[in-house]
Amino acid sequence: MSRPRLSLKAATSPVTLWLGLVLVVLMAVFGYGASQTLGEAALLARDGIETSAVAIDRARERHRSGTGRIRITYAIVLRYEDQTGAPHFARQPASSSEYDNFEPGEVVALRYSASRPEIWELSDGGTQRTAWGALTGATIFGVLAAASLGAYARGLFRQRRAARKGQPIVAEVTDIRRYGRRKGGKRPPRAEMAWIGHAYGGGATGLIAGRTRPLPRADLPPEGSEITVWIDPKSGRGYWEGEF
């Protein structure tokens, strides 16, 4: 029996890989936001000037997501002047009740950067707190990304080892379970296949059971079929030949 070879499609299909990549993107987004905001906080701490801003207007925006869901955001528009008398405008996020109860002319304390007057904050240290919050988010996403990609790498290494050094066994398909909920679209339905067989040495001995990762339902044999499973000699984990 010839040994299987891990295809590129099989190597890049595990959910842990794509989850890890999404988490890396989120880490980069939060990290970039944190670095930008920390720079603004440093400017405000170095050359911040206290002044007063006047609420002159309110704003409401509708945002439509890719799924068609609509989200509404609110803001209060503030006007302030720098040390040269030049006007600047700021949009302060607000709640729906603050938007409804808005009255023009309210005066609030504001701090802006003398070197870059468009950078501002309402509360002392508020920009720095926002930056540290974003940095914390980036760290959390980074840890989760490392865990997810680490799990993917370990699983890929085990599967490659099973293909190169593992022993094949004959197993029986015991169950096929639908994976996720299909909501239309062109992607075929997916399912997980459970199997059971006997292994003799090579990392596992006796009765051994396993389950495939989610695969296209049409590619799976029916329940009761005999299949070939390759056993990883170190972990004892089995991989159906169709997973390669």
N, C-alpha and C positions, 0 to 999 in steps of 0.2 A: 504494500500500500504506500503510495507516494505521500510525502508530507505536504500539508497545506502551506501556502504562502500568504502572508498578511497583505491584503490589498490596501491601496491608499484610501479607498472609500471606507473600508472597515476601520482603518486606523484613525480616521477623522470623524467618525460618526458618534462616538460616545458623548452622552449629555454633559459629562464632567468637563470635556474639552471646551464646548461652546459656552457653558456656564462660566468657566474660568476666564474665557476671553471677554465675555460681557462684563465680568467683575473687574478685569484689567482696564477696560474702557471707562467704567465708572470711577475707578481709582484715579485714572489720569484726569478725568473731568473735575473731580473734587480737588485733586492735587493742584491743578492749574488755577482753579478758583481760589484756593487757599493762598497760593503764592501771590496772586494779584491783590487779594484783599489784605494780606500781610504788608505788602508794599504800600498800600494806601494808608493802613494804620500807622506805619512808620512815618509817613509824610505828615499825617495829622498830629502825631506826637511831637514831631520836630518843629513844624512851623504852623500849627493850627491856630486859627484866630476865632475868637468867640464873637457871634453876632446874633441878630434876630431875623427870623424868616416869617413871612406872612403867607397864610393859606389863601390862595386866590382861586382855586378851582378844584374840581374832582374829576376823576377819569375811571372809566370802566371798559374792560376789554374782554372779548369772547375768544377762547382758544378751543379749537376742535382737534381732538386726538385722531390718530390713525384709525381707531375703531368707530369714529363718529361721535364720541362722547364730548360734550361741551362743558368747558370749565370757565368760570367767570372770575376775573381778578379785579380788585379795586385799588385805587391809589388817590392820595391827596397831593395836589400840585402846590409846591411852595416856591416863593420868590424871595431871593436875598441878593444883597449887593456885596462885592468885594471891596478892598481898601481903596480902589480907584473909582468906585462908584458904578462900575459895570454890573449890570443885572445878570443873575444866574437863576436857573430854575431846577428844582429837584422834585422827584416823584417818590413820595413816601408810601409804601404799601399799607393798605388799610383793610379793615374788616367790612363786611356788608353793612353792619349797624353804623360804623363810623362814616361810611359813605352816605347812608341815608340821613344821618344827623349832621352832615357837614354844613357849616356856616362860614362864609368867606370873611376874612379879616382877622381870624385868630392868629395870634403871634406866638411863635415857639422859639426856644433857644436852639441855635445851630452852630456847629463848628466847621470851618472849611480850611483847606490848605492854602497858605499864602502863595506858594509857587504854582499850585494847580488848583485854582478856585472851584473847578467843577467837581472836585472830590470833597465830600462832606459827610457829616454824621450828626445825628440828633443827640445821642447820649454819649457821655464821656466813656471811651473805651468800647463802644458798641461795635465799631468796625473790627477791632481786634478780637472781640468775642466771636463775631461771625467767622473770622478767619480760622480761629482755633476749632470752631465747630466743623468747618469744611475739612480742616486737616485731620480731625478725628474721624470723619466719614471716610476720607481717603485711606487712612490707616486700617480701618475696619474692612473696607473693600479689598485692600491689599492682602490682608491676612486670609480673607475668604478665598480670594483668587489663588493664593499660594496653596491653600488646602485643596481646592478643586483641581488645579492643574497637577498637584502632587498625586492625588488619587488617580487622575487620568494616566499619568506617567507610570505609576505602579501597575495599573491594570494592563496597560499596553505592553509593559515589560513581561508580565506574567503570560500574556497571550502569545507573545513572540517566543517565549521559552517553551510553552506548550507545543508550538508548531515545530520548533527545532529539536527538542529533546524529549518531549512528552510521549506517553504511550497512548494508542487509540483503544477505546473500548466501544462495545455495542450497547446502546442505551435505548430505552423505550420512551416515547413521548407520552406523558401522563396528563398534560393540561395545556391549553392555549388560552391565554387571558388577554382581553383587549387592553391596550395601553392608551390612557388619556381619553378625551372626548373629542370626537371628530365633529367639527362645525363647518362642514362644507369645504369647498376649495378643491384643488386638483391633487393634493397630496393623498396617496392611498392610505387606508386604515392600517394601523400598526398594532402589534401584539407581542407578548412575551410567551415563550414556550418553555414549559417545565419538562424535565426528563429525569430518568432514574436508571442506573446501571450498576454493574459490578466491576471494580477495579482490583488489580492484583499487583501491588508494588508500584514503584515509580511515583511516589508522593501521596498515594491514597490506596487503601486496602479495604475490601469489603464493599458494602452497599454505599453508593454515592449518588447524590441528587444535585441537580443544578437548575438554573433558569437562564435563558438567553437574555441579552439586552433587547430593547424594543426593536423589532424588525418589521418590514412590510408583511402584512398578514398573508398575502398571496404567495410569499416565498417559503412559508412554513409548511411542513408535512402535517397530515392529519393526526389526531390522537390515536395512539396505538401503534404508530409506525416505528420501525427500527431505524436508528440514526447512528452515525459515528461521532464520538466525542473524544477530543484530545485533552489529556490531563497534564496540567503543569506539575512537573516533578517536585517542585519546592513547596508550593502552597496547596496542592491537591485540588485546585480549581479546574473545572472542566469547561471546554469550549466546543460547541457544536461546529462541525465542519463548515456549515453555512455562515458562521460568523466571521470567517476569514475572508 
